[in-house]
Amino acid sequence: MLDTQTKKRIDDCRDILVGKLPDPKAQIEQITIGLIYKFMDDMDKEAIELGGSAKFFSGDYEKYAWDKLFDTKVTAAEMLRLYSDAIESMEKNPNIPKLFRDIFNNAYLPYRDPETLKLFLKTIGEFEYTHSEKLGDAFEYLLSVMGSQGDAGQFRTPRHIIDFLVAIIDPDKGETILDPACGTAGFLISAYKHILLKHTKANKEGLNIYEYNKLEKKPFNNLGDALTPDERKKLIQNFAGYDISPDMVRLSLVNLYLHGFSDPHINEYDTLSSEDRWNENFDVVLANPPFMSPKGGIRPHKKFTISSNRSEVLFVDYIAEHLNPKGKAGIIVPEGVIFQSGTAYKDLRKMLVENYLYAVVSLPAGVFNPYSGVKTSILLMDKAIAKQRNEILFVKIDNDGYNLGAQRAAVKGSQLEEAIDVLNQFKERKEIQSTIANSVLKSEIGANGEFNLSGSRYITNDVLETEFDKVALEEVLDYEQPTNYIVENEEYDDSFKIPVLTAGKTFILGYTNEESGIFNNPLPVIIFDDFTTATKFVDFPFKVKSSAMKILKAKENANITFLYYLMQHIQFDSSDHKRYWISQYSKIQIPLPPLSIQAEIVAEIEGYQKIIDGAKAVVANYKPKIDIDPNWEMVELGEIIDELETGVSVNSESRNIKKGEKGVLKTSAVTYGIFLPEEHKTILPAEYERAKCNPKKDSIIISRMNTENLVGASAYVKEDFHDLFLPDRLWQTVISRKDISARFVHLIISSEDYRKRISEICGGTSGSMKNISKKNFLSISIPLPDLETQGKIVAQIENEQALVNANIQLIQIFEQKIKDRIAKVWGVEKTEEETLNMAAEPKVEYEKA
């Protein structure tokens, strides 16, 4: 465990350097060099105390010894010159082993401030050389601050994910182990500790490295005490690492050295372009290789089985091909490897499924936060298991023990231990009963030639029985690339207005001219967006702003409007893969009634839609009108609102909560001017501890950030909601004054006049999201009569709003009717009780104004 004093010293070193070296990587390199420099001097002193002589700082290098730097006669400027000369020439020092010469390779002092160096070296001087675990943990902590992305697309792998992967692969003392993109050697050190743990006398329960490192208080520390000295020596020789970056090689060498590796085998090596080590095979490979390929791609040699210039494809190929006959591997890969439709990706997946792969673990999208939001999975290979099994196990992790925010705070409910157990059961051919895993036959995975490794696409828990034959979407819809419809910014002017569709959003009003190639085809189309879950139904003319959109047109056997409604029922897990039309979405099977029945269904739905449109018109056009007495006092909102609370952005899924779950409000919860708690999404369990700010009785919830016509929308809350929380785009008022009716305040700020005032003081550009600051909002003045008058006005307006509420209920009823009618086509029937509840009409008498 890292002690607080050592941690403070490392933090102090970084604080000293940050003014001269803002890049964390540069700070770590200088601290690394300084520590090794000091440790060499410590070892010289130890040798002298034991009756020997100095080795590292001897001969021409004696003048650079630590005590010489801090001689009272040496000025700060002379110290800088001595230290700078020393680290630049140390790689040529014949008195030090090759390991240390490699560490000082290309070392230099990147700043020239004598006082900064003096303070830095004074802090480094507080460290003392030791082979203890404490110093290794200290260096791991130092490396943990290096989260920035490197030129090759490297991201530091979180410690718990490293341990998780090592625990699954379960390396042992007789196996050779490689990381071909080793970075700072995190995987190698975790594997080393795991093996020591397996051979520790006190480890009676058989803890793996993931379980051991999770313990706050370690039950034992003397790891590996069941190994003989000869076994330890052989064990250390079994580890190897490659990295293309000399800086990473230096950090790996130091990290391994401080963990007891006297001669670590880390080589500066281009795994993908060099052939020098092609014939080196291993029993175990662990890796999180770079995700990015340089512009123009990689230029690999000709020995790879898969022809590609993509680094993620080549690394996986390399690892598979360099396993010994009984070899095993764990690789973290980006989602492109899982589902991309390119030839190289498909060929790679085919090779893996047929010869190497036994499981795929899907990790949450925020695992690499705050450095990257990239979605990743783990490919698990074992050549022996792959030959024995005819299925692949898919494991989906939603909670890795940390929330998905930038700070990755620890949360309860981690599924990693369950995943380890499930994977071990699969390897041992035991029965698996788990909600996070499903196995799929290899023949099913390869049936369409895609070899897609997204586990969720093979889950068929909800098989719908429909009376109609099923066809693929591509059999009823033709697609057209949007080339002729794309509008460029420079085409905008005020002479012509036309709807412009943007990816994943509702219509916005764009501008273009008559010469821009507007298409006035009278047939409606569906606009399909490859990169979101957006499907829009539009009439010509229109324009789009994204080349990812597809223009879908109905074939002769289908009604385009029917298809649009039907497609709204399709559930597609976009967290696992993008929904590309050509390669994936168009293959989905849908029920297809005869054209006459399609037309009947559309007519029924459009009848419902007319009722919905009429009710929405009532809701949209109703504006509470209050006759303001000029004698009423005017007060700023800041004088009557104690506080504006807000929530936080949390990861969620688009469904309503079940008992025991928590939900986050959507901004649509206040759009209509009344509070709609059903307008929410379900918060992922990993995010529960981050959620804050419940809707409270007698408060006002305000949309502080929204589109131009919705910013400032608000709703009055009549009761407490303990299972719902606010997002960061909503405010909630806290009003404690007894002479103020929060309901009255809401009526004032939701009036048409005040909505305009709020809009006018918002930030943001035209056509974009608008937002209002607390300062501006609280500076708004409102009229404030006495409490009795407030109550009378509230009662009058509430009578009017009862009719509005009835229209909102009408909207919800008929929107549900549309959903249920489409669900029936898919084979989903409602129960009698559900049908009666759905058909219940609002018991409100409508009066003419």
N, C-alpha and C positions, 0 to 999 in steps of 0.2 A: 504494500500500500504506500502511496505517495504521502510523505509527511508534510505538514503545513510549512515548516521552515524551508525545506527544499523547494517546494512550490513557490514560496515567496521570493526566494533568490532568483528563480527562473523568471518570474514576473518582473522583478526589479531589473534584470538584464534587458528584457524586452522594452521596459519603460525608458531605460537609458538610451537605447538604440533607436527608438521609434521616431525621434525628431530628425535623425540622419538617414534612417532606413525604414520608410513606412511599409515596405513590402514584408509580410511575415516570413516568407521564404528566405529573404536576405538576412533577416534577424536570426533565424535558426542556423543558417550557415555560419555566421560569425560566432554565435554561442557555441556551436559544435567545435569549431576550430579552437576557440579559446579554452574550452574544457579539455580537449585532447592535449593542447599545449601544456596546461596546468598539470594534467595527469602524468605526462611524460616526466615533468620535473619532480612530481611526488614519487614516482618510481625510482628516479635517480637518488633521491634522498633516502628512500627505504633501503636501496642497495648499499649506500654508504653506511647507514646505521648497522647493517648486517655484516660490515667488514669488507664490502666490495668497493667498487668505484662507479662513478657516474657513467652512463652509457649514452643516453639520448643527447644530453648537452655536454659534449666533450669535444676536444680538438678545436677545430675552427668554429664550432657551435657553442662552446662554453660561454661566450660573451652574451648569448641569448637566454641564459638560464633565468628562471623566474626571479630569483633574488637580485640578479643584475639589473633587471628592469626596474625593481623597486628600491634600488640603491638611493640613499638620500641625496647623493651628489648628482643623480640623473634628473634632468628637468623633464617636464611633461612633453616638450617637443622632442627631446632625445629619446624618451620612452617610445613615442610614436614611430620614430625612425627605426629604432632597434626592432620593435615588434613587427613592423611592416616588412623589414628586410628578412626577419626570421621566418615568417610564415610563407613568404614568396620563395625562399631558398630551401625550405625544409624538405621538399620532395627530392632534393639531391643529397640529403644527409645520409652518408654511408653507414652511420651508426644506428639507424632505426630500421625496424622490420618493414617489409613491403606494404603491409597493411597500413601503417602510418604514413608511408610515402604516398600511397593512393589517396589517403584522406586529405593530404595537403596538396594534391595535384591541382594546379591552376588556382590555388588560394591567393587572395590578396585582400588588402584593407580598402574598402570602398569609400571611406570618408577620411578627412584630414583634420579633424578637430582634436587636439591633444587632450583637452579636459574631458571630453566625452570618452575617449579611450581610457584615460586614467581611472575614471569612475567605473567604467565597464570592467576593466581588469581587476580592480579592487573587489568588485562583487564576485567575479569568477574565482578569485583567490579564496573565497569562503568555502568553496567546494573542496572535498578531499577525495582522492582516488580510492575506489573500492570495487571489487567484483560483486558486491552485494546486489540483491534484487532491487533495493531502494533506488540505486542510481539508474538502473534500467527503466524502472517505472517513471523516474524523473524525466528521462529522455523521451519516453513515450508521451508524457504530458507535453513536453516541448513540441513534439511533432504534431500533437493534436490541434495546435493553433494554426497549423498550416493548412487552411481550407481552400485557398484560392486555386482556381483552375490553371493548370499548366498549358503550355503551347500544344501539347499533344492530346489535350482533353482529359487529363488525369484528375480524379477527385479522390480525396482521402476516404477510405472505407471506414465507416464507424466501427469502433472496437467490438460492440456487441454483435454486429453482423459478421465480422471476421470470426469471432468465437463460435457463433452459430454454425457457420459453414464448416469450420474445422471439426466441430462436434459431430456433424453429419458424416463427413468423410472418414473420421476416426483413424488417422494415421498411427503407425506403431513403429517401434524402435528398429525393425529390420528393413524398413522401406525408405527408398530414396525419394526426396521431395523437392519440387521445383516451383518457383513462381517466375514466369517468363516476363512479367512486367512488375517487378517487385516493389517499386516506389521506395518506401522507408522500411520494408521487410516486415510489415505487420502480420501478414499471413504466416511467414516462416517462424516468427517468434511465438505466435499463438500455437502453431502446430508443435513446436518444440516443448512448450509448457504443457500442452495436452498429453504428449508422450510421457513427460516426466510425471505428470499427475497419474497416469495409468500405472506407473511403476513406483508409487509412493506407499509405504507400509501403512500409513495412517488412513489412507483413502479406502476404508472398508466398504463404503457405500457405492464406490465406483463412479464418483462425480466426474463429469466431463468438463472441459475448459469453460464452456458457456455457463454451466451451473456453478462452478467454483468462483469464477470472476463476478458472478451476480451477488455472491455473499458479501455483505458489508464487513463482517468480522470473519476472517479466515480461520477455520478450525485447525488447520495445520499449515506449516510453511516449508518444511524440509522436503521439497519436491524432488522426486527421483532417487530417494534414498535406498530403493530396492535394486538400483542398477549398480553394477560393478564399475570401477574406474575405467576398465577397458571398454565396457558397453557404452559409457558416457562419451568416451573419445570417438568410438565408431559412430555413435549417434550424431555428433556434431558434424562429422564428415559427410553425412547423408544429405545435407541441406545445400541447395544452390539457388541463385537468383540472377536474373538478367534485368538490365534496364538500359534504355537508350540515352538517358540523361546522366551526365557525370555528377551533377549535383545530387541526384537521387542515389547514385551508387555510393557517394560519400556518406550520405545519411544512413543508408543501409549498413555500411561497414561499421560505423560507429554504434548504431543500435544493436547489432549482433554482438559486437565486441563487449559492449556493456552488459549483455545478457550471457556472457560466459563463452562466446565463440572466439577463441584465440586466433583462429585463422579462417575467417568466414569466406565462403566461395561466392562472391558477388562480382559479376562481370559487367562491364560496360559493353553492351551488345545490342544490335538491332535485330530483334527476334524475327522480323518479317522480311528483311532485305538481305541479311547475311546468311551464308550457308555454312559457316565455320563450325557451328555446334549442331547441325542438323541431325547428326547420327547419335546424339545423346538422348536416351530415353529414360523415363522415370516411372516409379510405382505410383506416385501421387503428384498431381498438379493442382495448385490452388492459385486463383488469379482474379483480379478485377482489372482487366486490360483497358487501355484508353478507348473511349467511345468515339472519338473523332478521327476522321481521315483528313489529311492535308488537301488543299485545293489541288484538283487534278488526280487525287487518289494516291494510294501506296503503289510503289513499283516493286512488287515482290519478285523473288527468283522463281524458277520453273518447277520446283519440287512439290508445291502444294497440290493436293488433290482437287480442291475447288478453285476455279479460275475467278478471281475477283481482285479489285483494287480497294476494297473497303476493309479498314483495320479490324472492325469487330468480327467480320467473317473470317479473315485470315487468322486472327488469334485463336478463335474457336477451332478452326481446322488444324492449326499448329498443335494445340494442346491434345486434340483427339489423336493425331498421328504420332505423338511422342509419348504415348502411354505404353508401358510394358504389357505383355499378354494378359496379366491380371490387374492392370492398372486402373486407377480411379481418379476422378477429377471433380472439382467444383468451380464453376466459372460464373461471375456476375456479368450479365450482358444487357444491353439496351433492348427496348421492345422491338426494334427493327428485326433483330435476329429471330424473334418469336413469330412474327406474322408477315413481314415484308414479302411482296409477291415477285420481286426480281429473281432472275434465274439463279444467281449465285446463292441467294438466301434459301430458295427452295431446294437446291442441290445440297446445301449444307445440312438443312434439316432432314432431308432424306437419308443422308449418310449417318447422321446422329441416331435417328430413330431405328435404323436397320442394324447398327453395329455398336453403338456406345451408350445411348441415353437410357436412363431408367426413371428419371423424375425431373419435373420442372417446378420450381417454387416461385410464385409471383409475390414480389415485395411491394409494399405501399409506395405511392409516388413520391412521398416526402422523405424517403430514407436518407437522401444526400443533402437535405436542407441544412443550412441556408445556402449551400454552394451551388446546388443544382436541383431543379424539380424533376429531373429526368426519371421516367418510369423504368424500373429494371426488374429482371428475373434472375434466378439462379438455375443454371443447367447442371444436373448431377449425372456424371458418367461413371459406369463401372462395366468394364468389358465382360466380366464373368456373369454379372447379373443380367446384362443386356442379352446375352446368349440364352439364358434360362427363361426369361419372361417374355410373354407376347403382348404385354400391355405397358403403358407409361402411366406413372402416378403424377397427378397434378395437385399441388398444394397452393392455396391462396391465403396469404397473410394480409389481414387488414390492420392488425395492431402488433407492432414490434416492440411495445413497451415504452414508446415515446410518442408524444403528440406530433402532428405534422406541421407545426408552425416553425418559424425561423429559428427559435431557440431550442427546439426538440426537447422540451421538458419531459421528465419521466412520468408515465401514467400507469395505472393498473390494467390488468387484462391482457398482458402479452401472450401471443399465440405461438411464440417461438419454441417453447418447451414442448407444446403439443405437437408442433410440426416435426421436431426431432423424434418424438415417440412414434408418430405415424410413419415416418420414413424408415425407421428401424423395423417396425412391424411389416412394412412392405418388403424390405430386404429379407426378412426372416419368413416370408410367406404366411404371415398370420392374418387373421380376419381384421379388417379395418372398419371401425365405426367412428367416423369423424365428420363434422359439418364443414371442415376446411379442406377436405381432400376428396378426389374422385379419380378412379383409374379408367383408362380408355384403351381399347385394343389398338395395337399398331396398325392393323388392317383398316380400321376406321379412320385413323389419323391420315393415312396415305391414300384413302379412297379416291379423292379428287385430284391427287397429284400436288396439292399445296403443302401438305405436311405441317399444317398450322399448329403451333404449340401454345395457343391460348386455351387454357383448360375450360373456361366458362362456356365456350361455344359447343362443347360436347355434353353439357349438362341438359338432360331432358326430363327433369322432374315433373314438369307440368305439360303433359301431352294432351293436346286439345283435340277432341273428336268433333269433326264438322261434317255436315251432310254433303258438302260440295267437294269436288275434286280440287287437288292442290297443284299449283304451277309455280315455277320460279318467276320472280319479278321480271327477269330479263325476257320472259316469254310474252309479257303483256305490255312492256314499256321499252321504247327505243330511247337511246340517250344521244345527246349532241353536246360536244364541247362548247364552252361559252365564248369562244373567240370573238364571234360577231356581236356579242352583247356587252363586252367589257367597256366600261366608261372610264376614261382617264381624268385626272384632276383638271388638266388644262382644257378639257372640253366643257367645263361648267361655265355657264353665264346665265343671265336672268331672262333670256328670250324664250325658253321652253322648259316646262316642268314635266317631270316624269318620275315614277317610282324607281329608286335605285336600291337593289337588294345587297345587303352586306352580310358577311359570313356569321351565321349563328344569331342574328338579331332580327328585330322586326323591321318593317319598311321604314326608310327615311326618305325625305324628299330631296332629290338631287336635281341638278340643272344640266341641260345639255342643249345643243342646237339642232336644227332640223336636218342638217347635213351629216349628222353623226351616225347614220345607218340604223334608224329606229325600225324595228320590225313590228308590223301591224297585223300579223297573222291572227285571224279571229279565234283560233282554237286555243283554249287555256292549256297551261303546262304546269308541271311540278318542278320546282327548283330544289335540287338536292345538293347538300353541302357535304363534301367528303370528310371534313375535319371537325364537324360538330354533330350534334343530334338534331340539326335544323332541317325541316322539310316544309317548304312553303308552296301554297297553291296560288297561282297568279294568272291574270289575263294580260294579253298584250295591250299596249306596248310596255316594255320594262327594260331596265339595264341592270347589270351586276358589277360588283367591284372585286370579285375574286375568281381566279382561274380554277379554283378547287370546286366550283359549282358545276353541276351537270343539269342540262335542260332535258327533262323527261317528258316524252310524248306517248300517249296511249296508242296501242295497236288496235286493229279492227275488232278484236275480241274483248275489249275492255273499255269501261267508262272512266275517264280520267278523274272525275270527282269522287267516284266510288273508291278508286285506288288511293287517292289522297287520304280519305278518311280511314281506310283500312290500314294504311302504313303507320297511322298514329298509334296502333295497338302493338306494333313490333317493339319488343324490348331488346335493346342492344347495349352491351356492356362496353362503353367507350373507355373505361379505365384500363381494359385489357388490350384493346386494339382500336385503331381508327376504323371508320366505317367506309372504306373505299368502295365506290359503286361497282366498278368493273370487276375487281377480284373477289369481293366479299358480299356486299349487300345485295347485289342483283341475283345472287344464288339463293336467297331466302325464299322458302316455299310459303305461298299464301293461298287461302281458299278462294275459288273463283266461281261465283254463281253465273248462270246464263245472263246475257246482256239485259234481258227484260227485267229480271229480278234485281240486277245492279241498279237499273233505272228506278225501280220501285223504292229501293232502299235510299237512294239519293233524294228522291222526292219526299220521303218521310223525314229524312234528316234535315233537308232544307226547310220543311215546314216548322220543325223545331227551331231551326236557326232564325227564322223570321220572328218567332216569339222572343228568342234571346236578344236579337237586335233591337226589338221594340222596348224590351225591359231595360237594356243597356242605355238606350236613348233617354229614358226617364231618369235613370241614375246619373247619367252624364250631364243632363241639362238642369237637374235640380241644384239650386244654390240657395242656402239659407239666407234670408233677407232680414236684417235687423235695422230698425229705424233708430238711428243714433241721435240722442238728445245732446245738443251742443253744450249743455250745462254739466254733462257728466265729466268727471275728472279724467285726464289722460295720464297714464302711467306707462313706463317702459317695462317690457317683459322681465328685464333683469331685476326689477324691484319686487316682483311677485313670484318669480321662479327661483327656488333655492338652488337647484342644480339641474343640469342636463346630463343624464346618465347615458352611456352607450355600451353596446356589446362589443364583441370581437368577431373577426372573420374565422369561421371554423369549416372544416371539411364535412360534407354532408352528402346524403343521397336523396333523390327526388321521390319521396314517398312520405305519407303521414306516419306519425309515431304510433307504436303499439305500447301496451302497458309496460312500465318500467324503463322506457326509452326517453330520450330527450330530443327536443326539436328546436330549430332556429327559424325565426320568422323570415318570410320573404317580404320585400318592400310592398308587394301587392296586398299585404295584410292591412294596409291603411289607404290604399288607392281610392276606394269609394267613399272615404270620409267616415266610415264606421269600422270598428275593429273586427277583423275576420281571423280568428285564431287558427282556423283550418288551413289558412295560407301559410304553410310552413314546410320545411324539409327535415328529415331525420338526421341528427348529428351522429357521426361515426363514434363508436365507443371510445376510441383512442383520444377523442377530442373533448370528452365530458368535462375534464378538470379545467379546461380553458374557457368553457362557456360561462358567461356571466350576464347579469342584468335580466331578471325575470320581469314580464309585464305585471305591473302592480295596479291594484284597485285605485280608482280615482286619479289616474295619471293620464297624460296625453303622449302618444307616440307619434313622432314626426319624422318624415322622410327627409334627411338632411342632404342626401346625395341621390340624384335620379335624373331622368331626362327632363328637358325644359318644361314640359307640361305637367310633370308629376313631382318635381322637387317642391318641398314644402307641404305636400299632402299629409294629413294628420288624422288621428282617430282617438276617441276617448275610450278608456278601458274601464269596464264596470266591475271586474272582479280580478282576483289574483290568479296567475297561471304559473304554477311551480315547475312544470315540465317543459316550458317554452322559454327561449332566450332571445335577446335582441342581437342582430348582426351589427357590424360597425357602421352600416349606412343608416341606422335608425337612432333617434334620440328618444329619451323618456324624461318627462318633466317630473320634478319633485316640488310640490307646492304645499307649504305647511300653514299658511295664513288662514285663519278661520273666517275672514270676511271675503274670501275668494272662492268662487265656484269654478273648479277645474273644467266642468262641463261648459260653463259660459265662456271661459277663455278659449276653449276649443272651437266653439261656434264662431267666435270673432276671427281667429286666425285661419279658420277653414273657409271663411267667406270669400267670394270672388275678388273683392277689393284687396283683401289682405294677401291672398295667394299671388296677385299681381305684384304687390309690394315686395313679397319675399323673392319672387322671380327676378325682380329688378336689381336686387342687391346680391344675387348669387354670382359666384365665380364660374369660369368655364366658358368655352367658345360656343358660338352658335352651332347647333346640330350635334353637340357633344354632350357628355354628362355634365350636369350642373351641380354645384354644391354651395352650401351656405355656411359661413363660419359662425361659431358661437357668439362672438362679439357682435357681429351684424344682426344676428337673430334677436339677441337679448336687448338690442338698442331700439327695436320696434316698439312704438307706443300704441296702446289700445285704450278704448274708452272703458271706464269702470264705474258703473252705477252702484247703488247700495245692494247688499246681499239679497233683499227681498225682490228687487227689480230683476236682478240676475236670475232668480228662481222662476219668475213669471215668464221671462223670455225663453228660458230653457224648456219649460213645459210646452209652450206654443210650438217651438221648433221640433220638439220630440214627437208631437202629434203628426207633423208633416213628414218627419223622417220614418215614421212607422210605415207609410206607404212606400217610401223608397226602399226600406228594408224588405218589404214584400216583393218588390221587383228584383232585388238581389237574390232572394230565395227562389224566385221564379227562374232566374238565370241559372242558378246551381242545379235546380231540378231538371231543366231541359238540357243542360250540358251533360248531365248524368244520363239522360235518356239517349243522347247521341252515342255516348261511350258504350252503353248497354246494348244498343242496336248493333254496333260494330262488333262488340264482343260476341254477340249471338252468331254472327257470321263465322267467327273463329271457333264456335262450339262451346262458348261459356254461357250458361244459363243462370239467371238469378233465382234465388229461392223465393217462395211465395211471400214470405215476410219481407224480404228485401224489396220485392216488387211493390208491395203495398206501401212501404215506407217511402220509396222513391216517387210514388204517384201522389203522395199527400199534397194537397193544394194549400197555399197559405190562407188562413182564415182571417182575411182583412177585407172590409168593405171599401171599395174605391169610390171616391167622390170627385165630381167634376170641380175644377178650380173656379 
